[in-house]
């Protein structure tokens, strides 16, 4: 395999080991930064959707949204807003 940037190294244990342990800081496939794509688009978006769905489920089960879930969801949304804007 060929690293896409000069900030990489090889452990000598093979491609799978090096890929798993992240010997390349900013891997790119076809010009797309893989770590940023996985972290930002999948993980953070799921986190936001999970907070909304947990709040909705609490409302459906109890008839109101528990204040602890509101606080948790708001703190997550503030963090995610900062994450996506900065």
C-alpha positions in Angstrom: 0.0 0.0 0.0 1.0 3.6 -0.4 0.4 6.3 2.2 -1.3 9.4 0.8 0.7 11.9 2.8 4.3 12.3 4.1 3.2 12.2 7.8 3.0 8.4 7.8 5.1 5.5 9.0 5.1 1.8 8.8 5.3 -0.6 11.8 6.3 -3.6 9.7 3.3 -5.6 10.9 1.3 -5.2 7.7 -1.4 -3.0 6.2 -4.3 -3.9 8.5 -2.2 -3.3 11.7 -0.9 0.0 10.4 -4.4 1.1 9.2 -6.0 0.2 12.6 -3.3 1.9 14.7 -3.4 5.0 12.5 0.2 5.3 11.3 -1.0 7.9 8.8 -2.4 11.1 10.5 -4.6 12.2 7.6 -5.4 9.3 5.3 -7.1 10.3 2.0 -9.0 8.2 -0.5 -9.7 10.0 -3.7 -9.0 13.3 -2.1 -11.4 12.7 0.8 -10.0 13.0 4.3 -11.2 9.6 5.7 -10.9 10.4 9.4 -12.7 13.7 9.1 -15.5 12.1 7.0 -16.0 9.3 9.5 -15.8 11.4 12.6 -17.8 14.4 11.4 -20.4 13.0 9.1 -21.3 9.7 10.7 -20.4 9.9 14.4 -21.4 13.5 15.2 -24.6 13.4 13.1 -25.7 10.1 14.8 -25.0 11.7 18.2 -27.3 14.6 17.3 -30.0 12.3 16.0 -29.8 10.0 19.0 -30.3 13.0 21.3 -33.5 14.0 19.4 -34.8 10.4 19.3 -34.2 9.8 23.0 -36.0 13.0 23.8 -38.9 12.1 21.6 -39.1 8.6 23.1 -39.2 10.0 26.6 -42.0 12.3 25.6 -43.9 9.4 24.1 -43.5 7.2 27.1 -44.1 9.7 29.9 -46.1 12.5 28.2 -43.3 15.0 29.0 -39.5 15.2 28.4 -37.5 14.6 31.5 -35.5 17.6 32.5 -32.3 15.5 32.7 -32.7 14.5 29.0 -33.3 18.2 28.1 -30.1 19.2 29.9 -28.2 16.4 28.3 -29.5 17.1 24.8 -28.9 20.8 25.1 -25.3 20.4 26.2 -24.7 17.9 23.4 -26.3 20.3 20.8 -24.1 23.2 22.1 -21.0 21.0 21.8 -22.1 19.8 18.3 -22.9 23.4 17.2 -19.4 24.4 18.2 -17.9 21.4 16.5 -19.6 21.9 13.2 -19.2 25.7 13.1 -15.5 25.9 14.2 
